[in-house]
Amino acid sequence: MRVGLVLALLIGLSASPAVADTFRGCTPAETTAIEMSLNAAKQMVVKAGASVRDDDDYQRWFGAYSERRAEHVRASLKSIVAALRRGRVTAQCDQISPDGCGVGEYAFVYSDQPYRMHLCPSFFDLPRMAQLRPGSRRSDFGTQEGTLIHEISHFVTVARTEDHCYSRSECRIMALDDPNLAIENADSYQYYAEDITFYARQPVADKPPPAPRPRR
């Protein structure tokens, strides 16, 4: 089954560098960008897996906390890290075509074909985490690293996620309404990892900054 990310619709593992065994149809600049994003994505997921607890970040993307659902989230994040760590990712840079990328599509995978990720031209227009600044809205539809986390989570050998919602606003509503769907949703893992890495400690537009610490 093909699953993708579209613009219009809008832990116990080390953080050693991620390796993509194969790059197909990618320019040298695209290859470098993918390598950087794969490495950063693994570090993001390691941190996210260690951060699963009953707090605002968890509830924002996975809904009401229960130990059963939290354990499912931890296991899924651990599987994503393991998939990235194996170094068997095939990154295929595709062009817009009837059988390939749609207009505005970032990436897609066939969930029964691990670990091949089809990356579309729009993927390279996404910001990387390191490029984001407080208050930026550039990340409303994610980052390069987050998109890789989203896509690799779809594989049946990884987390078997689906696309039950797209965009931060839709997925926040779904987390409130149906936590059981949220823990099976690819965007939920992407946004959680992005928030843990950046938004949880930066004042962005849709999240108030943390209260100041008392002086000592």
N, C-alpha and C positions, 0 to 999 in steps of 0.2 A: 504494500500500500504506500502510495506517495503522500508525503506530508511536507508542507512547506510553510514559510513565513512570508507574508505579503504586506507590502507597505500600505496598500489601499485599505486593508482591513484593520487597518489599524483600529574518627574518621581515619585516621590511622594510616594514611598514605603520604609519602613524601611529596614535596613540590619540586622535583627534578624537572628539567626542561622537557616540554612535550615535543614529539617528533612526528611529522607526517611522512610516512614512507614514500608516498607518491604525490606528485603534483602534476595534474594533467591540464594542458591548455592554459596555463597561467604564465603571465609575464614574470620576469625577475622581481619587479616591484610588488606584484600581487603575491608571489611566493613569500617574500619577506614579511609582508603584512599578515599573511595567514599564520606563518610560524610564530610571530610575536603574539598574535591573538590566541593561538592554541596554548602557548606557554602561560599567558596571563589567565586564560580561562581555567586551566587546571588549578592554579593558585586560588582563584576565586571560589571554586567549588570546594576545595579543601577547607577554606575558611568558613564557607557557608555550612558545611557538614558539621563543623565543630561548634557552630553557633545556634543549632536548633534547640529552642527552648520556648517556654510559654511567655512570649513577649510581643511587642507591637509589630516587629518585623515579621515574625511567624504568622501572626493573625492577619496581617495585611494581605498576604498572598496565599495562605493555606486555611484561613478561617479559624473557627473555634478549636482550641488546642485539646487534643486527647493523646495519651501516650501511644495508643495504637497508630494513629495517623502520623504522629511525630516519628515513630520508628520507621514507618513506610518512607517518609521524607528522607530520613538519615540513610536508609538502605539505598534509595534511589540516587542520592548524591554520591554515596560511596561507589556505586556502579558507574556513574558518570566519570568520576576520577579514575577508576580502574581502566575504563575504555580509553581515556586520553593518555594514560600512562603507558599503555601497551605499545604506543608508537606505530600503530597500524592504520592510522587515518589516511584515507585517500581523498585529497582535496581536488575536485574537478571544477575548473573555472569555465562555466558555460555562458553562452550568449543567448539573447532573446530569440526564441524560435517557437514554432508551433509545438514541438516535442520537447522543448527545453524550458528556459526561464520565461515566465510571463513578465509583462511590463510592471515594474515596481516590486517584483518579487526579490527577496533577499537571498534565499537559499531553499533547498528542499532535499529530502532524502527519501529513499524507499526503505521502509522500516525493516524489511527482511534482507537487506543488502548491507550489512555492517562492513566496514566503517566508512563507506563512501558518502561524502557530502558534496552536493552540487551547489556551487557558489555562483551567484548571479552578479551582473554588473552593479546593481544597487547595493550589494553587500559592502563594496569598497567605498561607498558614500557614507556609511555609518561611522560615527565617531568611535574611537577607542576609549577605554576607561581613562587612560592617562591624559586624554585631551579635554575631559570634562571639567567644568569650573562650577563653583557654587551658583545656584540660580539658573543654570543653563537649562533650556528646553530642548536642546539638540538630541537628548536621549529619550524623548517620549516614546519612541518605537524601538529603543534598545541600542545596543552597542555591538561591535564586531564580536567581542568575546562572549557577550550574552547570547548572540545568535548561534554561535557554535555550541554553547551549552544547550540551548533549545533544541537544535537539530540532533545532536548526538544522543539526547535523552529519548528520542523517538524509537531507537532501534530495539527490536524485540529482545536482543541479547543484553540490553542496557537497562532502561527504566520503562520501556513500553508506554511512553506518554502519548497523549492525543492532543489535538488542538480544539479544546472545548471553548476557548475564547481567544481573542486577539486584543492587544492594547492594554495599557495599565488600567484605564478606567473600567473597561469591561471585566477584566480579571479580578479587580478588587471587589466588584459587585458579586461575582460568582463565588469568591471566597466566603463572603458573608452568607450567601444563599445556600451553597452546597459545598461544604468542606471536603466531602468525599470525591467530588469531581475535581476540586482544586489540586488535590495531591496527585492526580493523574494527568495534570495539564502542563504542557511544555513551557508555556509562557510563565507560569507560576514559578518554576524553578529558575528560569532566566532572570526574572525580576527580583526574586529573593536573593540570588547570588549577586546581582548588581547592587541591590540596596545594602547588603552586608558589607560589600567592598567599598562603596562610596557614599551612598545617600544616607546611611545610618549615622555618619559622622560629618555630614556637610549640610548646610542650610539650603535646601532646594525649594522650588516654588510650591510643590504640593505637600511638603512636609515641614513642620516648624522645627527650628533648631532646638537642640536639647537645652534644658534649663542650665544656667551658669552654675558652676560649682562654687560653694562657699569658700571664701579666702581663709587661709590658715596662717 
